[in-house]
Amino acid sequence: MHSFDDFRAIVKADEPLAPLTWFRLGGPAAFFARPGTVEELVGLLNRAREQGVPTRILSGGSNILVRDEGFPGLVIQLESPLFADVKIEGTHVEAGAAVPLTALISQTARAGLAGLEVLTGIPGTVGGSLRGNSGGRQGAIGNFVVRATVLDSAGKIQVRERDEIAFGYRSSDLDEPVILSAEFELEPEDPESVVRRMRRIWIIKKENQPYGHQSSGCIFKNPTPEISAGALIEQAGLKGLRVGGAEVSDRHANFIVAQSGAKSADVLALIEQIRSKVAAQSGYELNLQINLW
Ligand SMILES: Cc1cc2nc3c(=O)[nH]c(=O)nc-3n(C[C@H](O)[C@H](O)[C@H](O)COP(=O)(O)OP(=O)(O)OC[C@H]3O[C@@H](n4cnc5c(N)ncnc54)[C@H](O)[C@@H]3O)c2cc1C
């Protein structure tokens, strides 16, 4: 029997996770906490490790599918004001892991700083985006990072400089238990032209992606820089394919949208159908971009 008695004030049992994710699917976390300080965060991680309880960090929940059985461990959400601060000094920007990208992009654009607007329309936070090096055709968050502050598995705060971090396509080696904050270097530019670029990107995204539906962004990684997973799924004739309440979006074939009554199991079964049909049609094995809990 696991116990978080000394953290009774902040740890909840059987906390529903679905409302905290963009898919809005899946079961509860066995334990759930929103620590208010780094000390509480370290204490929770230590207590979980001592008891062999698996842990996950939840941020915006826009790249996570929780299984219907829920997560049998401790889910920690960094939400306190401590993790949500933005400081801008000249072209240098420091942001806590829990800062939503939308807030960071609009604050830096208004301050006349260009770069992060390429991330317009990505509904995550700084922490979640750094973990998976979120981005699109125009660039990824890693392009602008100068350093990141993380909590290592011994509970020590470490600073990782840009040249010690490997960012790849939808990946980074920032795989310490917790990313706490990041610093970015941006380019000075007239705020109005940055905002115009933001608006243009947003219009294109809204046209091509099923915002307003329950989804988790692109389900699969592109198999090569030239070949998109969405194009392979569309060429296999799978737009609109449905399992239970899960459906391949007719707006963007690499999105699965959850209709009313959907279960995570429907999404998982649809993922398997897409994989096998795409492999049969094109020979490409699609790998997941979303995180499965
Ligand atoms: C409509 C829609 C459109 C999208 N468009 C794009 C797009 O254009 N490009 C793109 O790249 N992505 C896109 N996504 C996916 C998603 O928004 C990004 O991956 C986003 O950056 C995830 O951030 P998050 O805060 O929601 O992370 P979460 O979903 O909460 O977490 C993602 C992963 O990061 C880990 N993590 C989160 N925070 C931390 C932390 N502080 N420390 C350590 N690990 C952490 C989690 O444990 C999990 O493994 C889209 C999603 C949706 C729903």
The ligand as a Gaussian input file, in Angstrom:
#p B3LYP/6-31G(d) Opt

LIG

0 1
 C       -4.850000      21.156000     -31.545000
 C       -3.410000      20.797000     -31.296000
 C       -2.422000      21.254000     -32.159000
 C       -1.079000      20.929000     -31.958000
 N       -0.125000      21.393000     -32.823000
 C        1.171000      21.084000     -32.624000
 C        2.199000      21.560000     -33.529000
 O        1.929000      22.272000     -34.488000
 N        3.489000      21.204000     -33.281000
 C        3.849000      20.426000     -32.201000
 O        5.032000      20.148000     -32.018000
 N        2.899000      19.966000     -31.338000
 C        1.588000      20.274000     -31.518000
 N        0.633000      19.793000     -30.653000
 C        1.045000      18.896000     -29.551000
 C        1.293000      19.635000     -28.217000
 O        0.578000      20.844000     -28.149000
 C        2.763000      19.926000     -27.993000
 O        3.499000      18.727000     -27.982000
 C        2.974000      20.682000     -26.671000
 O        4.200000      21.320000     -26.674000
 C        2.865000      19.811000     -25.456000
 O        2.956000      20.657000     -24.315000
 P        2.093000      20.392000     -23.015000
 O        2.451000      21.439000     -22.031000
 O        0.654000      20.270000     -23.347000
 O        2.697000      19.000000     -22.553000
 P        1.956000      17.732000     -21.964000
 O        1.037000      17.185000     -23.005000
 O        1.381000      18.012000     -20.625000
 O        3.204000      16.743000     -21.790000
 C        3.898000      16.251000     -22.912000
 C        5.100000      15.416000     -22.444000
 O        6.064000      16.272000     -21.833000
 C        6.293000      15.877000     -20.481000
 N        6.406000      17.100000     -19.690000
 C        5.500000      18.116000     -19.646000
 N        5.945000      19.100000     -18.851000
 C        7.147000      18.696000     -18.360000
 C        8.097000      19.282000     -17.465000
 N        7.914000      20.479000     -16.918000
 N        9.200000      18.572000     -17.188000
 C        9.410000      17.352000     -17.742000
 N        8.557000      16.756000     -18.594000
 C        7.438000      17.416000     -18.899000
 C        5.070000      15.060000     -20.076000
 O        5.375000      14.169000     -19.038000
 C        4.740000      14.377000     -21.378000
 O        5.579000      13.268000     -21.568000
 C       -0.726000      20.117000     -30.849000
 C       -1.723000      19.668000     -29.964000
 C       -3.054000      19.999000     -30.186000
 C       -4.101000      19.501000     -29.218000

